[in-house]
Amino acid sequence: MAASCKPDRAIFSGSGNQIELTVEIADDDAERAQGLMFRRELPARQGMLFIYDSPRPVSFWMRNTLIALDMIFIDARGEVRHVHSMARPLDETPIPGAAPKDPAPERLMVLEVAGGEAARLGIVPGMALSHPRLPQAGALAPCD
């Protein structure tokens, strides 16, 4: 099913559900380095979508991040491959973008949302993201 995509929207689909969130884009080195550091809140159904130029192994941390976050790791087809729930504020322990033994650990996008939001909304591995910055020819849920 094709989705009506907009750059500031992330649309997840799977198991008959469709979940839409408003996103800020972080698509250069400076924006990705800053991320959500120093923010004191992140409203429901909002997040930051980190976009890379090409798929790669990724790892995140919570340096200077004051709120708990869920991290949703997405491959180049738009498939949610891994969800890390409730990353602890200010923790500098690396958070890998792939579950152990994932045969394809490269990620094109990572969506950060408020801690607990992924579970509350039902965003789980296997769901598909629709977004105009995904390569549409190979997207599991292309934009219309």
N, C-alpha and C positions, 0 to 999 in steps of 0.2 A: 504494500500500500504506500503510495507516494504521499509525502507530507508537504504542506505549504511552509517552506523554510524561510527564516529570516536570520540575519547574522546575530541578532541579540536574543535568539531563542534556541533552546536545546529541547528536542522532542524525542522521548524514548518510547519505544513500542515493544510489545511482547506479551504473550499470554492473553491477548485480547484487550490489553490496557494501553492507553496512550497518556503519557505524562509530559507536561510542558513546563519548562522553567525559563526564567529570564536570566541571561548570562552577560557578564562583562568578558571581553576577549583579552587575553594576554598572549600575544603572538610574536614578541621579540624578546631578546635576552634580558633587557632591562625590566620589562613588564613581568616576565616570568620570574625573575629574581625577586621582585617586590611582592608579587602575589597578593595575598590577603594579610600581610604583616601589619601589625599595629591597629587593625580594625577591632572594634569592641562588640560588634554584632553583625549578623548576616541574616536578613529576613528569610522567612520560609519561601520556598520555590524560587530562590535566587542563588546564583553562584558565580564562580569565575571559571571560564573555559580556557585552559592552557592549550595552545595549538603549536605544534612543531612543524618545521619545513618538510621533514620526512620522518617515517617511523623509526623509533630508536628505543633501546632500553632506558627506562627512566626511574628515578628515585627521588622522593620528596622528603622534606623535614619540616619541622614546625618552629624553626628559629623566629623569634619576635612575633609569633602568631599567638594572639591572646584568646582565641576562641577554639573550641573543639571543632574539628572538621571531619567530614566523610570525603574520601577521595575515590572517584570513579574513573578507572583506567580503561581507555577505549582504543581499539586497534584501527588500522587504516580502512577497514570495511564498515566501521561504526559499531562493531560489536563490543558490548561491555564485557571485558575479560576478567576484571578483578575489582572488588570494592573493599577498601580499607575503611572500617567504621571507627568513629570516635578517636581520631588522632589527638593526642594530648597536647594542649597548649604549651608552648615554649620547649617542647622535647626535641632534641637534635638527633635522635635515633633515626637513621635512614628508613624510609618506608618504600619498599620496592613496588614497582608498578606491575609485577607479575606474581602470581601465586607460585609456590615451589613446584618445580617440574613442568611448568607451562612450556609447551614445545615452541611457542611463538611469542617471546616476551616483548617484542617491539610495540611501542604505543605511539599513536599520532596525536592523541588528545587526552587530557585529564580534566575532569570537572570536579571542582571543590565546592561542596555545599555544607551548610551547618551540620554539626555533629548530630547524628540520629535521623537526618532528613532522608537519606537514601532508603533506610528501612521503613520509615514512615510512609514514603511515597511508593515503596515496592520496587525500587530500582535494584536489579540483581544481575549477576553475570548471565550472559546469553541474550539480554535485551539488545535492541538495535537503536542507535542514535541517528536521527535525521538532522543534518546541519549542512548549510551550503559550502562550508570549507572542507568537507569530506570529499575525496575523489568520487564523483557521482557514478562513474562507469562501474566501479566495483562495490558501491555502497549496498548494504543489506536493506536499507530503507531510504532509497533516494528521494531527493526533493522533486516536487512537480514543477 
